[in-house]
Amino acid sequence: MGFVGVSGSGMSVTARSLLRLLPGHARITADRLAFDGIDVLRASERQMREIRGKRAGLILQDPKYSLNPVMTAGEQIAEAWRTHKGGRRRAAREAAVDLLEQVLIREPKRVADAYPHELSGGMGQRVMIAMMLAPDPELLIADEPTSALDATVQAEILRLIEELVSRRGMGLILISHDLPLVGHFCDRIAVMYAGRVVEELQAGELAQAKHPYTRGLLGCMPNLTHPKPRLPVMVRDPAWLA
Amino acid sequence: MIEVDGLRVAFDGREVVHGVSFAVPTGASFGLVGESGSGKSTILRAISGLNPDWSGRVAIDGQELHPRRSREFYRRVQMVFQDPYGSLHPRQTVDRALSEPLIVHGMTDHDARIGRALADVALPSSMRFRYPHQLSGGQRQRVAIARALMSEPEVLLLDEPTSALDVSVQAEVLNLLRDIQDKRRLTFVLVSHNLAVVAHLCPIVGVMQGGDLVEAVSAADLRAGRVEHPHTAELRRLSVELEEVAA
């Protein structure tokens, strides 16, 4: 499942409310909001903690800000593992190295001993993913997981997420403003504008998108193989809010 | 306008740019693409004077540059950074940010110049006394561009100017850059990891890998896939693969 839209259209807030990860003054209402049968709106904090991190992992945009700068990558993954699974320090450390290997890091032992500032952006993002995989979640929420990364690394990370998702049978919610990209990695796409889903379609039908906003999102990107002398700029129609 | 010949940059004795050469004629745009850490931003910072530890020859308009630059140089060559959140002072209004270059370069007629600059980047004059946190990302990047244009430069160095913006805002900023260039005959050097963005704005694209400029290719050749270096082909393949809409 993918969420697409421009910044401020409510994609992240939607994904976060699923984990009830919103500031205290936020009010969530829904006809139904459930995670595997658990009513998220009525669940206790305790029940929510069972879901957050453990059954649903959240990958954020920028590894630079989301990793603890004074703990090594290995310690952070081991901490996540022990919090949810318990077990001994040593076992956790081994699990951490094993997880780093799963996210295709070539020298997992060395990276486990590295601090976040010693890692590149792509590496840092892999560490984040490894940390989220530690408790074997059933759902992975990736909020702009690659927009801080360059094109080659972006493709690698997304393929990695795709492969892990299919191998572990996890669900995936991918949030991005890059519509073609989401089309590649998701089955279903919800296009959001100003807090509303304006169009929902199958990835394969992207080329036949009907809503002018969806078409605008597709059209305003510069394209390497089909150059445009001038990029079409989106004209926002007040009617979309209706 | 810009000549770079055998540029080498080292940090603490470790060389990160290994002799890069290129030239950009007046009013033209040159793009630099590559992965993070390939040295493209480092080159830009060496040209702009932000990094003094370089060797080789860099000339602007025939004048060779030295590590220490003249005030006139800073007037003629301006830079726009990636992150409009970080490059504007959070406690200065737009008006203050735009006055600063005018004060530094002893220019007069501040009021009219700031009014014109805001109009040039298509910002309403009501934005003039706002603080950065009251603006959206796209508006902030427009302010950063307006600030770079205040001193009436001839060269604009653009370091990932749209990668912090979402696609619809990116389109507006790219159109704006092109309009400004046509109007003022500016010379651009654009650094980005996004091949489509670079090819959109720059007729010639230099491809960086591990501190070397491995290939300079025309945007038309890049689009058609007429490239020689395997790294260029790889970058192109990734870019094309991810941008096509699954039909």
Interface residues (C-beta under 8 A of the other chain):
Chain A: V6 S7 G8 S120 G121 L149 D150 A151 T152 V153 Q154 A155 H177 D178 L179 P180 L181 G183 H184 A203 G204 L206 A207 G216 L217 L218 C220 M221 P222 N223 L224 T225 P227 K228 R230 L231 P232 V233 M234
Chain B: E35 S36 G37 S136 G137 D166 V167 S168 V169 Q170 A171 E172 L174 N175 R178 H193 N194 L195 A196 V197 A199 H200 A219 L222 R223 E234 L235 R236 L238 S239 V240 E241 L242 E243 E244 V245 A246 A247
